[in-house]
Amino acid sequence: MKQCFLNPRGAKAVLFAILIFVLCAAPVAAQLEYCEAGGGCGEYISSVQINGMTYNSICDGYSYNPDTSVSLLSFDSLLITIELVNADMNDQVSVWVDWDLNAIFEGYEEIFTAVGPGPHSIAYEVPGLYYYHETNRIRIRLCHDHAPESCGVTDFGEVEDYAIILGSGYICGNADNSGSINIGDAVYLLNFIFRGGPAPYPYCVGDANGDMGINVGDVIYLIGYIFRGAPPPPHFCCS
């Protein structure tokens, strides 16, 4: 039986066809938009320590800190210490993590609540299933005289959001092991699928769409993510 392989020009043609299909046909994914939250200060959050990294601040009412350099793996301990200024026994602190990346801090994502001037410390085990995304978010809220809610603006207190990177140790979709996801990974997978090129190592990182296999669907998924803002590859491929 004659075995056929795409030549390099054929592989490029396949990639080009997939690229045109994704760019023209796939819808643009909406960016994550979190609910408005903030406070009028009085009492405020002066310092947050996340797994050994300390972030000091004055009261801004609301702040988002996208450049926090904390990376955690499945089942690691998320360690947070919160220090307050002007807080008393009527003040309450709550912490949420948007584990499922739907831009909603749901009830089960509230990992901590405490009353009093602090400092307050948290130790929480990272769940085993979630999505890899650099903008996965922690929300910390201080309120006066009532239990904090994840959304809304209050007369006192403060809200601080922090970015956190979650992963299994491998970047799903990073087929060529370059350390980031880019068009080279799509080319690498096409070469493996159609030309008998080397398999991704470990094999699981090539499963960009999380269907437990490697096929042209993973190439389409990667191109949608790279060029159209589609969701990132799920980070349970090597779990």
C-alpha positions in Angstrom: 0.0 0.0 0.0 1.4 3.4 -1.0 1.9 5.8 1.9 1.5 9.5 1.2 3.0 12.4 3.0 2.7 16.1 2.5 5.8 17.8 1.2 6.9 21.0 2.9 5.0 23.1 0.4 1.9 21.0 1.1 2.2 21.4 4.8 2.4 25.1 4.4 -0.7 25.1 2.2 -2.6 23.2 4.9 -1.5 25.7 7.6 -2.5 28.6 5.3 -5.9 27.1 4.7 -6.5 26.5 8.4 -5.3 30.0 9.1 -7.7 31.5 6.6 -10.6 29.4 8.0 -10.0 30.4 11.6 -9.5 34.1 10.8 -12.5 34.4 8.6 -15.0 32.0 10.2 -14.2 31.8 13.9 -15.9 34.4 16.2 -13.7 36.7 18.3 -13.8 35.7 21.9 -14.8 38.4 24.4 -12.2 39.6 26.8 -12.7 38.8 30.4 -14.4 41.7 32.2 -14.7 41.6 35.9 -17.4 43.4 37.9 -16.8 46.8 39.3 -15.6 46.9 42.9 -14.1 49.5 45.2 -14.2 51.4 48.5 -13.8 54.9 49.9 -10.8 54.1 52.0 -10.7 55.1 55.7 -9.4 51.7 56.5 -7.4 50.0 53.7 -5.1 47.2 52.6 -1.5 48.3 53.1 0.4 45.0 52.3 -0.4 41.7 50.6 2.1 38.9 50.6 1.4 36.0 48.1 3.7 33.0 48.4 6.6 35.1 49.6 6.2 38.0 47.2 5.2 41.3 49.0 3.1 44.1 47.5 2.8 47.3 49.5 0.2 50.0 48.6 -1.7 53.0 49.7 -5.4 53.3 49.4 -6.6 53.6 45.8 -10.2 52.5 46.4 -9.6 49.8 43.7 -6.4 48.5 42.1 -5.4 45.7 39.8 -1.9 44.4 39.9 -1.3 42.5 36.6 2.5 42.1 37.1 2.5 39.9 40.1 5.0 37.1 39.5 3.4 34.3 41.4 3.2 30.9 39.7 1.6 27.8 41.3 1.0 24.2 40.3 -1.9 21.9 41.0 -2.2 21.1 44.7 0.4 23.7 45.7 -0.4 25.8 48.7 -1.6 29.4 48.0 -0.3 31.4 50.9 -1.6 34.9 51.5 -1.0 37.4 54.3 -3.0 40.6 54.4 -2.0 43.7 56.5 -4.5 46.5 57.1 -4.3 50.2 58.2 -7.0 51.9 60.4 -8.9 48.6 60.7 -10.9 47.6 63.8 -13.0 44.7 65.1 -15.9 45.8 62.8 -13.9 45.3 59.6 -14.0 42.2 57.5 -11.8 40.8 54.8 -12.7 38.3 52.1 -10.6 36.6 49.3 -11.8 35.1 46.1 -10.0 33.3 43.2 -11.5 33.0 39.8 -10.5 29.4 39.3 -12.7 28.7 36.3 -11.9 31.9 34.4 -15.4 33.0 33.8 -14.8 36.5 35.2 -17.3 35.9 38.0 -16.2 35.4 41.7 -18.7 32.7 42.6 -19.6 31.5 46.1 -17.3 28.4 46.0 -14.4 30.6 44.9 -14.4 32.6 48.2 -11.4 30.9 49.9 -11.2 33.1 53.0 -13.0 35.5 55.3 -12.0 37.0 58.6 -13.0 39.8 61.0 -10.8 42.3 62.8 -7.7 44.4 62.3 -5.4 41.5 61.3 -2.9 40.7 60.0 -4.8 37.8 58.4 -3.1 34.7 56.9 -4.5 32.1 54.5 -3.2 28.7 53.4 -5.3 27.2 50.6 -4.7 24.2 48.3 -4.8 25.0 44.6 -7.5 22.8 42.9 -6.3 20.2 40.4 -8.4 21.3 37.4 -8.4 24.8 36.0 -7.4 26.8 32.9 -3.9 28.2 32.3 -4.1 31.9 31.8 -1.9 34.8 32.9 -4.8 36.9 34.0 -6.4 34.4 36.3 -7.4 36.7 39.2 -7.4 36.9 43.0 -9.7 39.5 44.6 -9.1 40.8 48.1 -11.7 43.0 49.7 -11.9 45.0 53.0 -15.2 46.3 54.2 -16.4 48.1 57.3 -19.2 46.7 59.4 -20.5 44.1 57.0 -19.5 41.0 55.1 -17.7 41.8 51.9 -19.3 41.0 48.5 -17.2 40.5 45.4 -18.8 43.3 43.4 -20.0 46.8 44.1 -18.6 50.1 45.5 -18.8 51.0 49.2 -18.1 54.1 51.2 -15.3 52.6 53.2 -12.6 49.9 52.7 -10.7 48.9 49.6 -10.5 46.2 46.9 -7.2 44.9 45.4 -7.0 42.4 42.5 -3.9 40.4 41.7 -2.9 38.2 38.7 -1.8 34.7 39.4 -0.4 32.1 37.0 -1.6 28.5 37.4 -0.2 25.5 35.7 0.7 21.8 35.8 4.4 22.5 35.1 3.8 22.2 31.3 2.2 24.7 28.9 -0.5 22.8 27.0 -0.2 23.8 23.3 3.5 24.6 23.5 4.3 21.7 21.2 7.8 22.8 20.3 8.8 23.5 23.9 9.9 27.1 23.2 8.4 28.2 26.5 5.4 30.1 25.0 2.5 29.5 22.6 3.0 30.9 19.1 2.5 30.0 15.4 5.6 27.7 15.6 3.6 25.3 17.7 0.9 25.0 15.0 3.7 24.3 12.4 5.3 21.8 14.7 2.0 19.9 15.1 1.3 19.9 11.4 4.8 18.5 10.7 4.1 15.8 13.3 0.6 15.0 12.0 1.2 15.0 8.3 4.9 14.5 7.8 6.0 12.1 10.5 8.0 14.7 12.3 9.0 14.4 15.9 6.2 14.1 18.5 5.8 16.8 21.1 7.6 16.0 24.4 5.9 15.2 26.6 3.3 14.0 24.2 0.5 15.6 26.2 1.6 19.2 25.6 0.4 18.8 21.9 -3.2 18.3 23.1 -4.1 22.0 22.8 -7.9 21.5 22.8 -8.0 19.0 25.6 -9.7 16.1 23.7 -7.0 13.6 24.8 -5.4 13.3 21.4 -3.3 15.1 18.9 -4.9 16.0 15.5 -5.7 18.9 13.2 -8.3 20.1 15.7 -5.4 21.1 18.0 -3.9 23.2 15.2 -7.2 25.0 14.6 -7.5 25.6 18.4 -4.0 27.1 18.6 -4.6 29.4 15.6 -7.9 30.6 17.1 -6.1 31.4 20.4 -3.1 33.1 18.8 -4.9 35.2 16.2 -8.5 35.6 17.4 -8.3 35.9 21.1 -10.1 32.5 21.7 -9.7 30.9 25.1 -6.2 29.5 25.9 -5.5 25.8 25.9 -6.9 24.1 29.0 -4.1 23.4 31.5 -5.1 19.9 32.4 -3.5 18.2 29.4 -0.6 16.8 31.5 -2.4 16.4 34.8 
